[in-house]
Amino acid sequence: MQTILDHATDPWGVKVERVEVKDVRLPVQMQRAMAAEAEATRDARAKVILADGEMKASRSLKEAADIMSQSPCAMQIRYLQTLNSIAAEKNSTIIFPLPIDLLSGLMKK
């Protein structure tokens, strides 16, 4: 741009030092391409944020499982909390999961 300006203004003895662009009109096709690029960038960022959240959630679940595995009472309390939250939703059917060991003892009798 500087070369073009110098070529046009040198014969008059004018030196252009600065040019300010105030109104730029882009073709519609260029606008669409820029919008598609911006959308792809946003999608990529969203995927990274989602993956990071999933990783943190899986770590938290693993830590919770490790803590609960150390105490059988903790698992029973969590089970009762889950039943309480299901009952609060006023569902008509609640399924009680029972350990297989308990059922096998009943089957032998």
Number of C-alpha atoms within 10 A of each C-alpha: 7 11 8 8 14 15 10 13 13 11 9 7 9 11 12 11 8 6 9 5 5 5 6 6 7 9 8 9 9 11 12 12 11 12 12 12 12 12 12 12 12 12 12 12 12 12 12 12 12 12 12 12 12 12 12 12 12 12 12 12 12 12 12 11 12 11 13 16 12 10 10 10 11 13 15 12 12 12 13 12 12 12 14 11 10 15 13 9 8 9 8 7 8 10 7 8 7 8 8 8 8 9 10 10 9 8 7 6 5
